[in-house]
Amino acid sequence: MGRLSTHVLDTAHGCPAAGMQVTLQRVQDGQAELVKRVTLNADGRADGPLLEGAALVAGTWRLSFEAADYFRARGVVLPEPPFVGTVHLDFGIADVQGHYHVPLLVSPWSWSTYRGS
């Protein structure tokens, strides 16, 4: 059974991004439809899969990570506008039986992602 998961590591503080807000959207014909909103737990992860089973369909998806809000809540002083505000990751799901893990490494000045396992 396929599934989608994520986690976020705060590279500025060397810890999971506990409390960060994440939004999952399905993108079709240039329009994004809200599927789920989650708050990351103490390990910087959603409490369960973002999608699994029949809900995991092929297509383009978007994860949006509220990085600036997270860093401000930690007491980081950011410029206005922040260099890294909301990180939007558009990615494709082709194999609905696969495990798609989309991690984010983020600081107030940079971010990176990859397809994890």
C-alpha positions, 0 to 999 in steps of 0.5 A: 500500500502506498503512502506519503509522509514528511518530516522537517529538520531545523538546521539552524538549531539542530533539531526537529521542527516541532510545531511547524504547520504543513499544508498538503494540496493536490494540484490539477490544471494549475489549481491547488485543492486543500487536502490536509493541514497538520502540525508537526510533532516533537520529532518534526513529523506528522502523527501519521501518513499524510496520504495512504491507500486509495487516497494516494493518487497519481499526479502533482502534489504540493507541500507548504511548510510555514518556515517563517512562522516556525522560526518566529515562534522560536524567537528568531528575529527575521527581516520583513519579508523573511528570506525563507517564508513559506516553502512550497514543494511541488512533486509528482506521485507516479507509483501509487504503491510506492512510499513517498517520503518528502523531508525538508531541511530548513533554516531562516536562510536556506532549505533543501529536500529530497525523496527519502525512504 
